[in-house]
Amino acid sequence: MFDFSGTLLRVESIAHWLDAGLAATGARLSGDAFAHTVERLTHHGALPGGPAPREVPARLERLWEERDLDAERHRAAYTGLIHASGVTDPELTDALYERHKTPEAWHPYPDTARTLAELSRAGVSVAVVSNIAWDLRPVFRVHGLDQWIDVFALSFEVGAQKPDPAIFRYACRELGLDPAETLMVGDDRRADGGAVALGARVHFVDPLPVDRRPHGLRPVFGLLSDA
């Protein structure tokens, strides 16, 4: 079982995200204004899949905790964080939110395709277990990764968010495996570590930029051979 964001793929930088949003709307920001906006968007964690918020406004706290259960709450939480960052133009806000759901906003880690392909050739079933409020299958399809995924366990479809054991239980059931037969690979010790409650083993990776983590998934093979 693999997490999505920060494990198999990583979202683009906040600067690239903002630049794409500006390009989509025809808006412009001066150099200083652009840098300041990037800083504020980073501070508030406004990019889904990007750095976590350093603070969440009180009015958004509940939405933030429940954001991955459905599309409405997810959009409300993140557009709220975008607004808190000082971006108040509705057209730019919508463009930024929609951008993060596009395949172009996501970059596979250098060893993602090779790892998934080798697991498939070895007869190892693979599930993607993600806290997410939109269908990420098109992202995998565009990047040529969907062919190696047997199960998608997505929080908005399952109705449970990691670390709730229910989402891992769903993935295991769909894989036809006992949790003790599985390995969960993720970057979040709290969320992905929830698989331990069912008896699954867990391995953590660092959610580094793609050019700084060329071989982060390779240890998986050693862990499987030790099983």
Secondary structure by P-SEA (a helix, b strand, c coil): cccccccccccccaaaaaaaaaaaacccccaaaaaaaaaaaaaacccccccccccccccaaaaaaaccccaaaaaaaaaaaaaaaccccaaaaaaaaaaaacccccccccaaaaaaaaaaaabbbbbbbbbccccaaaaaaaacccccccccccccccccccccaaaaaaaaaaacccccccccccccccccccccccbbbbbbbbbcccccccccccaaaaaaaac
